[in-house]
Amino acid sequence: MELKILIEEADRFYKLGLLSDAEGKYRKIIEKYPDYYEAWLKMGNIFIRTDQLDAAVLAYETCTAQAPEDVRCWNNLALARVKQGVHTLDNGKSKVLVGTQAYMDLDEFQVKLIKILSSE
């Protein structure tokens, strides 16, 4: 009964876009019911939406371990890693001289990754 109420509250906040409130509820669910993979999936989604990519990867990895048959966990894990790649390339571009071959190579690969993200 308690789990059902927590899930309803968390899902309501999530659907309303109140991500901080939803995160708090999902954290409570995970503390009490760490094997409830849907909470890990939603936490990953919250982390993606708030640009906490490392946390999203960890949440989705937990999700895939608990529910390896749920394709959403795998797709979202891949998405989080692609987004990490885009950020990594952005960081790399900030370290090399604009206009150089190295910069253009990083930029070209970043554009490819962004195209992947935009087709989601």
KATAZI-V494465 format. One record per pair of residues at least 4 apart in sequence whose ideal C-beta (glycine too) atoms are under 8 Angstrom apart, sorted by the first residue. I is the first residue (numbers start at 1). J is the second residue. D is the distance in Angstrom with one decimal. If there is no record, write none. Layout:
I_J_D, I_J_D
This chain:
1_5_6.7, 2_6_6.4, 2_32_7.6, 3_7_6.2, 3_29_6.9, 3_32_7.4, 3_33_5.8, 3_36_7.2, 4_8_6.4, 5_9_6.4, 6_10_6.1, 6_25_5.9, 6_28_5.9, 6_29_5.0, 6_32_7.7, 7_11_5.9, 7_29_6.6, 7_38_7.6, 7_39_7.8, 8_12_6.2, 9_13_6.6, 9_25_5.1, 10_14_6.1, 10_22_5.4, 10_25_3.4, 10_26_5.0, 10_29_6.3, 10_39_7.3, 10_42_7.0, 11_15_6.2, 11_22_7.8, 11_42_7.8, 12_16_6.4, 13_18_4.3, 13_19_7.7, 13_21_4.1, 13_22_3.8, 13_25_6.1, 14_18_7.6, 14_19_7.3, 14_22_4.0, 14_26_7.9, 14_42_6.0, 14_45_7.9, 14_46_7.4, 18_22_5.9, 19_23_6.0, 19_46_5.0, 19_49_6.2, 19_50_6.2, 20_24_6.7, 21_25_6.7, 22_26_6.1, 22_42_7.1, 22_46_6.2, 23_27_6.2, 23_43_6.8, 23_46_5.1, 24_28_6.8, 25_29_6.6, 26_30_6.3, 26_39_4.7, 26_42_5.4, 26_43_5.0, 26_46_7.3, 27_31_6.3, 27_43_7.5, 28_32_6.5, 29_33_5.6, 29_36_5.8, 29_39_4.3, 30_34_5.6, 30_36_7.1, 30_39_5.1, 30_40_6.8, 30_43_7.0, 33_39_7.2, 35_66_6.0, 36_40_7.6, 37_41_6.2, 37_62_7.4, 37_63_5.1, 37_66_3.9, 37_67_4.3, 37_70_7.1, 37_73_7.2, 38_42_6.4, 39_43_6.2, 40_44_6.4, 40_59_5.0, 40_60_7.4, 40_62_4.6, 40_63_4.2, 40_66_6.7, 40_73_7.9, 41_45_6.6, 41_59_7.5, 41_60_7.4, 41_63_4.8, 41_70_7.5, 41_72_6.2, 41_73_6.0, 41_76_7.0, 42_46_6.4, 43_47_6.3, 43_55_7.8, 43_59_4.4, 44_48_6.4, 44_55_8.0, 44_56_4.7, 44_57_7.9, 44_59_3.6, 44_60_4.4, 44_63_6.3, 44_73_8.0, 44_76_5.6, 44_77_7.7, 44_80_6.9, 45_49_6.4, 45_56_7.9, 45_76_6.8, 46_50_6.2, 47_52_4.1, 47_53_7.1, 47_55_4.3, 47_56_3.6, 47_59_6.0, 47_80_7.8, 48_52_7.8, 48_53_7.2, 48_56_4.7, 48_76_7.1, 48_79_7.0, 48_80_5.9, 48_83_7.1, 52_56_6.1, 53_57_6.4, 53_80_5.6, 53_83_5.5, 53_84_4.9, 53_87_6.7, 54_58_6.7, 54_84_7.6, 55_59_6.3, 56_60_6.2, 56_76_7.7, 56_80_4.3, 57_61_6.1, 57_77_6.6, 57_80_4.9, 57_81_6.4, 57_84_7.0, 58_62_6.6, 59_63_6.4, 60_64_6.3, 60_73_5.7, 60_76_5.1, 60_77_3.7, 60_80_5.9, 61_65_6.4, 61_77_6.4, 62_66_6.3, 63_67_6.1, 63_70_7.1, 63_72_8.0, 63_73_3.8, 63_76_7.6, 63_77_7.5, 64_68_5.8, 64_70_7.9, 64_73_4.5, 64_74_5.9, 64_77_5.9, 67_73_5.8, 68_73_7.7, 70_74_7.6, 71_75_5.8, 72_76_6.0, 73_77_6.2, 74_78_6.5, 75_79_6.3, 76_80_6.4, 77_81_6.5, 78_82_6.4, 79_83_6.4, 79_117_7.4, 79_120_6.4, 80_84_6.5, 81_85_6.6, 82_86_6.7, 82_113_5.7, 82_116_5.7, 82_117_6.0, 83_87_6.6, 83_117_6.7, 84_88_6.1, 85_89_6.4, 85_113_5.3, 86_90_6.4, 86_110_5.9, 86_113_4.9, 86_114_6.1, 86_117_6.9, 87_91_6.5, 88_92_6.4, 89_93_6.3, 89_106_5.2, 89_107_7.8, 89_109_6.0, 89_110_4.0, 89_113_7.0, 90_94_6.8, 90_110_6.7, 91_95_7.0, 92_96_6.8, 92_106_4.9, 93_98_8.0, 93_103_5.9, 93_106_4.9, 93_107_6.2, 93_110_7.2, 96_100_5.9, 96_102_4.5, 96_103_4.9, 96_106_6.9, 97_102_7.6, 97_103_6.3, 98_103_5.4, 99_103_6.2, 99_104_7.7, 100_104_7.1, 101_105_6.1, 102_106_6.5, 103_107_6.1, 104_108_6.1, 105_109_6.6, 106_110_6.2, 107_111_6.4, 108_112_6.9, 109_113_6.6, 110_114_6.3, 111_115_6.5, 112_116_6.9, 113_117_6.6, 114_118_6.2, 115_119_6.5, 116_120_7.7
